[in-house]
Amino acid sequence: MTRQTTDILISGGGVAGLTAAAAFGSAGFSVICVDPTPPVTDAEADGADLRTTAILQPSVPVLQAAGLWDRLSHHAAPLQIMRIIDAGGPEAVPEPRLVKSFDAADISDMPFGYNLPNWLLRREMVARLAELPNVDFRPGVATVSLLTREAQALVTLSDSTHVAARLAIAADGRNSTLRQALSIPVTTTRYGQKALAFAVTHPVPHANVSTEIHRSGGPFTLVPLPDRNGQPASAVVWMEAGPEAMRLSALPVAEFEAAMNLRCCGVLGPLTLVTRRMVWPIISQRADRMAGQRVALMAEAAHVVPPIGAQGLNMSIADLDCLIELATANPDQLGDTKMLDTYHRRRHMDVLTRVTGIDMLNRASMVGGQGLRNLRAGALDALYSFGPLRKTLMRTGLGLR
């Protein structure tokens, strides 16, 4: 039996867990990060995550401090304008009937954020961890069990190693092993939706505009990517009722392209599919507490939201920012009851508010009845037309005070 000690044990080596490992390692803490699945860091490899993630303004300083942003920034597509199109009219062929654009210039001299492929995030984050001698990343190793004491968390790994950590961080997903070991309940909402994710090229430049098109079933969202082989490119997240999403995912390419071009209203010209299609289920979920004895929950171990408003990873980075601030302010209190109670108190209400808000937006995007679609369009028009409220909503969405 091997017994090791560390300041921090991170369970989970997805984008959130890797970011946490880089951040705590850069802050001088000793870190062990484990994940049962080695990260796929090549877009063409089997299992590559072809989804993209928008890094919003407040997350950038956290990535800078972790030594990640210099690696990522030149791969990123800026998100200057968020455009919402309502195509929920009665006509059989969807047509834009209301277009509203939210420009980052109204509240800041920076873009709303920057969009990057998930596989590339993993590649650059793994490379950053290799530069940090105090970070031990162990892909292919899972967390098996947890036993906590007043002074430490005792974690057993799948390679029979036992790790004693002052703080364990659960970044191990919506079915978190560490959260379950602490018996922290979760509240889960299932929508009967699935999301398709893929990339496209198109003849009309996106001009750094992220476009969300509403009709029924969920939004069809085009998010800017850097040009692909000299052509403008975007990532797409297309949310639909589960059976419809599975039907779409199985269509031959030509039929699928016809369906997506109908759904997107032709806003960027004809879309051409350039990657495979990924499908995943849409839920909302939140843990009743953000922490237990010697363990902090973050990312999807603590909260899951539909892919609306680029909230997912940015909520996770807000968790991390809070943890880093508390850990560096009082390193001797790393992982103690006071630190983790403060973490729960600072983060839980924000998480609850955002999960609830995104739930409401998703339900609004799903409506199919014509009367409800008309109400949705009227609400969007009213919110946009009142300037102070529009700016407040933009700042709130970014997490700016």
N, C-alpha and C positions, 0 to 999 in steps of 0.2 A: 504494500500500500504506500503510495506517494502522498506526502502532505506538504502543501505549499502555502505561503502567506502572501497577501497582496493588499494594497489599499482598497482597490475596487475590482470586483468581478462583474463583468457585463455579460449577461445571458442574452445572446442575440447578435448576429453579425449582418443584419440587413443595413439599409442606409442609415437608419436612426442609431443602431448600435455601433456601427463603424464611426459615425460622427462623434458619438459620445466617447469612444475609445481615443480618438484623435484629440478631442477637447481636453479630457482629463489628463492624457499623456502630455500634451503641450503645457498644461498647468503644473506639471511636475509630480503628479501622482503615479504610483505603480499600478498598472492595469493588466488584467487578464480578460480577454474577450473571446467567447466561444460561440460557435454556431454549428449545428449538425450538418448543414449544407454548405460546401465551399462556394464562395461567390463566383458567379459567371461574369467575366469582365470583357467579353468579346461579343459584339452584337450578332455575329454570325454563328456563335456556338449554340448547341442545344441547351435549352433552359434559360437563355438570355431573357432578362426582363426588358421588354421593349416599350414599357410605359415610360412616361416622362414625369418630372417633378418640377414645379415652379418654386424657386427659392425667393420668398418675398423679402422686401427691404429689411425688416428687423432681424432676419436670420443671417444676413451677410456678415455683420460684425462677429457673430459667434463662429462662423466658418473661417473668418480671417484669423481670429485668435487661435483656432485649432490648426492653423497652417494649411487649410484646405482651399481657401478662396483663390489664391494665386494659381493653383492647379486647375481650378474649375472655370474661372471667369472667361478665358478665351475660347471655351467651348460653348458658352451660353448664348441663348437668344434673348434679348431684352423684351420685356412686356411693358410697353408704354401705354397702351390703351386696352381697356376691357370693354368689349362691345356685346350687348345683349340684343338679340333679335327675337321678336315674337312672330312666329309663323303659324299661329293657332287659329287662323281664320277658317271659315267653313268650306273653302274650296278644296277639291280633291287633290290638286297639286299644291304642295306647300309654297307659299309666297310670303316674303317679309311684309308685315303690315305695320310693324313698329320697330324702329332701330334707335337704340340709345347707347352712346359712347361715354365711358368714364375715363378721363385722361389724367394720368399721374401728374401732369404739369399743374393741375388745379390745386394740388396739395404738397408738391415736392419738386425738387429739381432732379430727382432720380426716377427711373422707371419703377413701376409697381414691383417688379421682380425680374427673374431670369429663369428661363426654362432649359432643363438639361435631361438627357436620357438617363434612366435608372442604371443601365449597365455601365455607363461611363462614370456615373457617381461612384459606383462600387470600385471600378478600376483605379480611379484617382485616390480614393480613400484608403484602399489596401496599400497603394504605393506610399502614401503618407505614413501609415502605421509602420511600414518597414524602416522609416527614417528615425523612429522613436525607440531608443534602447530600453525605455521603461514600460513599453507596451508589448505584450505577448499575445498575438492573435493566433487562435487555434481553430482553423476551419476543419470541419469534419468531426468536431467534438461537441457533444450535447450536454446540457444540464439534466441530471437525473433526479436529484433530490436536494432538499434544503432543510437545514436545521438551524434555528437562530438562537442566540444567547444574548445577554445584555451587552456583551463587549464585541461580538462578531457574528457574522453569518458563516455557517459551515455548509459548503456546497460540494456535492459529489458529482463528478463528471463521468461521461460514458467510457472514458479510458481508465477508469478506476482511480483517478487522481482525486484527492480531497483538498479543497481550497478553503482557507480561512481568510475572510475578507472583512475589513471594517465596514464596507458598504457593498451590498449587492444591488445591481441595477437590472430590473426586468425590462428588457427591450426585445422580448421573445414572442411578440405577436399577440393576436387576438385570443389565442388559446394558451397563453403564457403558463409555462410550468411553474415559475416562481410565484405568480399570483395565485394559482390554484393551491400551491403548497401553503400559502398564508390564509387560504379560505376567504379571500376577499371576493364578495359577490359582484356580479356585473348585471347591468340592465341592457338587454339587447332588443333591437327593433329590426325586423326583417321586412323588406319592402316587396319581395317577389321580383326584384329587378336583377339584371346582370349588366355589366359594362363590357363593351368591346373596346380594345385599345390597339391601335395600329398607326402607321405613319403613311403620309401621302405626299405626293408632289402636285403642283398646280401652276397654271400659267400666270396667275395674277399674284404679284408679291404680297406677302402678308403685312408688310409695313409695321412690323412689331405690334400687331393688333391681335389680341386673343378674342375669339368670337364664340359666343355661346348661343345656340339656336334652340328655341323652345317651341314645341308643338304638343306632343303627348308622349307618355312613356318615360320621359327623362330628357335631359339636355343632350344635344349634339355639339361638342366643343372642339374647336380648332385652336391649337396652341402653337405659336411660332417655334420653328426649329431653324438652325443654320441651313443654308442652301445644301442640297444633296445633288451631287454630280452636275452642278451648275444650274439647278432648277430650284425655285422656291419650294420649301417643304414645311409641313406642319405635322404635329402629333394630333391624333384624334382620340377622344373618349366619347363613345356613343352609348348612352344608357337607354335600355328598353326593358319591357317586361321579360322575365326569364325565358319563356318559350320562344318569343320573337327573337331575342338575342341569340339563342342557340340556332334557330333557323337561319338567321343572317350569317352566323359564323360558318355554317356548312355550305353556303352557296358557292358555286363556281365563281372565279374572280370576276368575270365579265358581268354576271348577274349581281354580284355584290357591289361592284362599282356603279352599276345603274341605280341600285337602291340607295347607296350613300349619296350619290349626286342629286337624287330627288330630295332626300332628307335635308341636305345642306343648303338648298335654295340657290346653288350656283354662285355663292358669294365670292369665291376665289377662282371661278372658272371650273372646268372639268377636273375632278380629283382623280389621281391615279394611285392605286394601292402599291406600296413599295416594300412592305414588310408582311410577315405573317400576322394573323389576327389572334389576339389573346382575349380570353373571357374570364371574368371573375365576379363573384356574387357581391351584391351591395347590401350592407347592413350599417346600422348605427350601434355603437356599444360604448358604455362607460363604466369604469370601475367605481364602486361605492367609496373607495379610499384610494389616494395616490401613493400610499406608503404603508408598510407594516414594520415590525421590529427588524432593524438593520437592512431593510429593503426599500428601494424607491421604484415605483412603477413609472414608466414613460412610454411614449409612442403608443403603438397599438395594444400593448399590454394594459394601458390605462384608458385609451379612447380610440374609437374607430368612427370615421365619418364618410359619407358618400363623397366622391371626387367633384365637389362643387366649391368654387371660390378658393382653390389651392390651399385649403386649410390643413390637410393631413400632416405632411412632414413639418410644416411651419409650426403647428401646435407642438409637435415633438421637439423641435428645436427650442421652443419657448420653455418646455419642461427642462431641457438640458441647460439652458441659460440660467434658470433659477437654481438648479442643482450646483452648477459651477460657481455661481455667486455665493451660495451658502457655504460650499466646501472651501473656497479660497479665503472667505472672510474669517473662518475659524477652523483651520485644518485639524486642530486637536479634537474638534467635535464631529469629525467626519462620521456620518452614519448613526449618530446618537439620536435619542428620542427627540430632543429639542430641535435638531436640524430637520428631521423628517416630519415632525408636526408642523414646523414652519413651511416646509415644502408643500405639504398637503393644503394648508390654509391659503397659500399664495396661488396655487394652481387650480384647485378643484372648482372654484366658482367660475373661473374663466372657461375651463373645460366644459362644465355643465352648460354655460351660456352658449358656447359655440356649437356643441353637439345639438342643443335644442334649436338654435337658429338654422343650422344646416338641414336638420330634419324638416323644418317648415318649408325651406326653399325647395328641397327635394320633392316633398309632397305637392307643392305648387307646380313643379315642372312635370309631374306625372299626370295631371288631370286630363281627362279625355273629353268630357262633356263640353259642348260649345259655350254654354253659359259660364262655366267655370273658367274656360280659357279666356273669355272676354273679361272676366273679373281680374284675372292675372295680368292681362295687358293693361287694364286701367290702373292697377296698383303700381306697375312698373312706370307708367307714364307720370303718375302723381309723385312717386318718390324721386324720379329724375328731375322733375320740373321745379322742385323746391330746393334751390341751390345750397343753403346751409345744411339741410338734411342729407343731400347727396354727398357733400364733402365729409360729413360725419360718418356716413356709411362706408365711404372709401377708407377713411382712417381706421375705423373699427375693423374692417376686413383685413387690413394690414397688421393690426395689433399695435397701432401707434396711439399714444396718449394725446 
